[in-house]
């Protein structure tokens, strides 16, 4: 089992940048594929990015491709999401998620979730 805690959210102007972190408990972080999801106000939770256990394989939603970068540091048990060129439509609660096994994009296949961190982008 793994516990996840996100941090790094906040209020930023359009065009700005933020870096989200997700700290994972336990000593088997490298056995988990990881993902970032977000839930805009009044909408369903959606896929943002995912990364394989070694960090080599990464996947992005079309809406963030070229602006966001997912990465991980297995020695620090930490997942990151670097967000550049932020837009008002990026406003959402951002969640990190984990699953044992290969990296996937589908929200339903992730077993463990953090509590979320709010990102607000003003125009």
Residue frames relative to the residue before (quaternion, step in Angstrom):
aa qw qx qy qz dx dy dz
X 1.0000 0.0000 0.0000 0.0000 0.00 0.00 0.00
X 0.1200 -0.7876 0.6021 0.0518 3.58 -1.13 0.64
X 0.2109 -0.7509 0.6120 0.1307 3.54 -1.12 0.72
X 0.1846 -0.8118 0.5531 0.0311 3.54 -0.93 1.00
X 0.0275 -0.7924 0.6093 -0.0120 3.56 -0.95 0.92
X 0.2288 -0.7886 0.5614 0.1032 3.57 -0.61 1.19
X 0.0381 0.7664 -0.6411 0.0083 3.52 -1.29 0.49
X 0.6334 0.5829 -0.3843 0.3338 3.55 -1.32 0.17
X 0.4981 0.6527 -0.4382 0.3658 3.57 1.23 -0.04
X 0.1781 0.7883 -0.5796 0.1043 3.55 -1.31 0.14
X 0.5969 -0.5361 0.4587 0.3819 3.50 -1.37 -0.33
X 0.0663 0.7933 -0.5977 0.0949 3.56 -0.81 1.04
X 0.4891 -0.6491 0.4945 0.3079 3.56 -1.16 0.57
X 0.6327 -0.5165 0.4111 0.4048 3.54 -1.21 0.48
X 0.7514 0.3297 -0.2836 0.4962 3.53 -0.95 0.97
X 0.5979 0.5895 -0.3482 0.4169 3.56 1.26 -0.26
X 0.3949 -0.7067 0.5454 0.2173 3.51 -1.38 -0.05
X 0.0300 -0.7527 0.6566 0.0369 3.50 -1.36 0.49
X 0.1665 -0.7485 0.6226 0.1561 3.53 -1.26 0.36
X 0.2109 -0.7688 0.5958 0.0976 3.54 -0.72 1.12
X 0.1444 -0.7623 0.6248 0.0883 3.53 -1.20 0.66
X 0.1081 -0.7579 0.6399 0.0664 3.52 -1.23 0.56
X 0.1614 -0.8011 0.5737 0.0561 3.56 -0.45 1.25
X 0.1720 -0.8023 0.5686 0.0589 3.54 -0.82 1.05
X 0.3799 -0.7077 0.5480 0.2335 3.54 -1.05 0.79
X 0.6844 0.5115 -0.3372 0.3952 3.55 -1.25 0.18
X 0.4649 -0.7011 0.4842 0.2405 3.52 -1.30 0.34
X 0.6565 0.5091 -0.3121 0.4609 3.58 1.26 0.21
X 0.1564 0.8293 -0.5224 0.1218 3.57 1.15 0.60
X 0.6747 0.5264 -0.3051 0.4179 3.59 0.91 -0.86
X 0.6281 0.5299 -0.3475 0.4516 3.61 1.22 -0.16
X 0.6554 0.5048 -0.2956 0.4777 3.58 1.31 -0.06
X 0.3251 -0.6550 0.6427 0.2287 3.49 -1.12 0.78
X 0.2040 -0.8111 0.5446 0.0629 3.58 -1.00 0.83
X 0.0572 -0.8028 0.5928 0.0304 3.52 -1.18 0.55
X 0.2630 -0.6967 0.6368 0.1999 3.50 -1.38 0.33
X 0.0345 -0.7651 0.6429 -0.0074 3.50 -1.05 0.92
X 0.1331 -0.7906 0.5894 0.0990 3.57 -1.21 0.31
X 0.1819 -0.7670 0.6074 0.0986 3.52 -1.23 0.58
X 0.2468 -0.7746 0.5672 0.1321 3.58 -0.34 1.24
X 0.6607 -0.5115 0.3536 0.4205 3.61 -1.16 0.42
X 0.8543 0.1322 -0.1159 0.4891 3.55 -0.83 1.01
X 0.6791 0.4643 -0.2869 0.4909 3.57 1.26 0.14
X 0.6023 -0.5572 0.4250 0.3822 3.54 -1.31 0.19
X 0.5912 -0.5520 0.4492 0.3794 3.53 -1.30 0.39
X 0.0860 -0.8217 0.5634 -0.0044 3.57 -0.89 0.97
X 0.5890 -0.5872 0.4436 0.3340 3.50 -1.27 0.58
X 0.1628 -0.7724 0.6071 0.0919 3.56 -1.09 0.81
X 0.7624 -0.2308 0.2114 0.5663 3.58 0.69 -1.11
X 0.0710 -0.7836 0.6147 0.0557 3.54 -1.24 0.44
X 0.1513 -0.7869 0.5968 0.0406 3.52 -1.25 0.54
X 0.4722 -0.6898 0.4773 0.2709 3.54 -1.02 0.84
X 0.7451 -0.4552 0.2734 0.4036 3.51 -1.35 0.25
X 0.7292 0.4044 -0.2405 0.4969 3.59 1.02 -0.69
X 0.5207 -0.6507 0.4037 0.3776 3.56 1.26 -0.29
X 0.5219 0.6579 -0.4118 0.3539 3.58 1.23 -0.09
X 0.7547 0.3553 -0.1934 0.5165 3.58 0.87 -0.94
X 0.0525 0.7894 -0.6085 0.0613 3.55 -0.84 1.04
X 0.1000 -0.7804 0.6167 0.0243 3.54 -1.16 0.70
X 0.1155 -0.8051 0.5813 0.0231 3.56 -1.09 0.78
X 0.4987 -0.5798 0.5468 0.3410 3.49 -1.28 0.47
X 0.6028 -0.5828 0.4008 0.3693 3.58 -1.06 0.69
X 0.6473 0.5647 -0.3176 0.4016 3.57 1.02 -0.78
X 0.7670 0.3295 -0.1858 0.5183 3.61 1.16 -0.45
X 0.4345 0.7213 -0.4522 0.2940 3.58 1.26 -0.19
X 0.7887 0.2692 -0.2276 0.5037 3.56 -0.86 1.02
X 0.7268 0.3776 -0.2338 0.5239 3.59 1.25 -0.29
X 0.7625 0.2998 -0.1529 0.5526 3.58 1.05 -0.80
X 0.0982 -0.7759 0.6205 0.0581 3.55 -1.20 0.64
X 0.1949 -0.7626 0.6085 0.1005 3.57 -0.80 1.05
X 0.0894 0.7769 -0.6189 0.0729 3.54 -1.07 0.80
X 0.1610 -0.7782 0.5989 0.0996 3.54 -1.29 0.23
X 0.1828 -0.7312 0.6461 0.1205 3.50 -1.28 0.55
X 0.2582 -0.8118 0.5041 0.1419 3.58 -0.13 1.27
X 0.6054 0.5529 -0.3620 0.4435 3.60 1.12 -0.50
X 0.7431 0.3658 -0.2010 0.5231 3.58 1.18 -0.60
X 0.3865 -0.7393 0.4712 0.2864 3.59 1.29 0.05
X 0.5618 0.6163 -0.3613 0.4172 3.57 1.02 0.76
X 0.2192 -0.7348 0.6343 0.0987 3.50 -1.15 0.89
X 0.1442 -0.7983 0.5819 0.0576 3.56 -1.07 0.77
X 0.0609 -0.7404 0.6629 0.0931 3.50 -1.37 0.35
X 0.1484 -0.7741 0.6124 0.0611 3.55 -0.50 1.21
X 0.0798 -0.8099 0.5811 -0.0102 3.56 -0.70 1.13
X 0.0373 -0.7986 0.5999 -0.0301 3.55 -0.60 1.20
X 0.8254 0.2191 -0.1616 0.4945 3.55 -1.31 0.31
X 0.0930 0.8495 -0.5131 0.0802 3.54 0.92 0.92
X 0.2105 -0.7678 0.5996 0.0814 3.53 -1.15 0.81
X 0.6411 -0.5206 0.3756 0.4205 3.62 -1.13 0.43
X 0.6556 0.5232 -0.3167 0.4430 3.61 1.03 -0.67
X 0.5633 0.5671 -0.3957 0.4521 3.60 1.27 0.02
X 0.4397 0.7007 -0.4516 0.3343 3.58 1.28 -0.12
X 0.3243 0.7199 -0.5415 0.2886 3.57 -0.69 1.13
X 0.4580 -0.5639 0.5703 0.3835 3.50 -1.39 -0.06
X 0.2109 -0.7929 0.5655 0.0844 3.55 -0.75 1.09
X 0.1195 -0.7989 0.5893 0.0109 3.54 -0.91 1.06
X 0.2190 -0.7155 0.6322 0.2010 3.53 -1.15 0.57
X 0.1147 -0.7916 0.6000 0.0142 3.52 -1.19 0.67
X 0.1712 -0.7906 0.5843 0.0648 3.54 -1.21 0.61
X 0.0300 0.7636 -0.6450 -0.0039 3.51 -1.25 0.55
X 0.4169 -0.6708 0.5429 0.2855 3.57 -1.10 0.62
X 0.6848 0.4450 -0.3431 0.4640 3.53 -0.89 0.92
X 0.7832 -0.3528 0.2293 0.4577 3.56 -1.29 -0.20
X 0.5769 -0.5841 0.4430 0.3602 3.54 -1.22 0.49
X 0.0200 -0.7787 0.6269 -0.0176 3.54 -1.08 0.85
X 0.4610 -0.6841 0.4907 0.2804 3.56 -1.28 0.25
X 0.6193 0.6044 -0.3409 0.3673 3.57 1.10 -0.66
X 0.5141 -0.6778 0.4478 0.2753 3.53 -0.80 1.12
X 0.6642 0.5527 -0.3063 0.3995 3.55 0.92 -0.94
X 0.6747 0.5184 -0.2902 0.4380 3.59 1.15 -0.51
X 0.5802 0.5546 -0.3834 0.4569 3.59 1.26 0.03
X 0.3327 -0.8014 0.4784 0.1350 3.55 -0.83 1.06
X 0.7929 0.2411 -0.0994 0.5508 3.57 1.05 -0.72
X 0.0914 -0.8117 0.5766 -0.0177 3.54 -0.97 0.98
X 0.4054 -0.6678 0.5633 0.2689 3.52 -1.23 0.56
X 0.6464 -0.5456 0.3806 0.3735 3.54 -1.32 0.02
X 0.5379 -0.6528 0.3805 0.3739 3.57 1.27 -0.23
X 0.1062 -0.7617 0.6350 0.0731 3.53 -1.28 0.51
X 0.4225 -0.7379 0.4768 0.2226 3.56 -0.87 1.00
X 0.0642 -0.7515 0.6560 0.0300 3.53 -1.03 0.91
X 0.0169 -0.7944 0.6064 -0.0302 3.56 -0.75 1.07
X 0.1133 -0.7936 0.5974 0.0221 3.55 -0.73 1.11
X 0.2020 -0.7977 0.5603 0.0944 3.57 -0.59 1.13
X 0.4305 -0.7117 0.4970 0.2470 3.55 -1.10 0.72
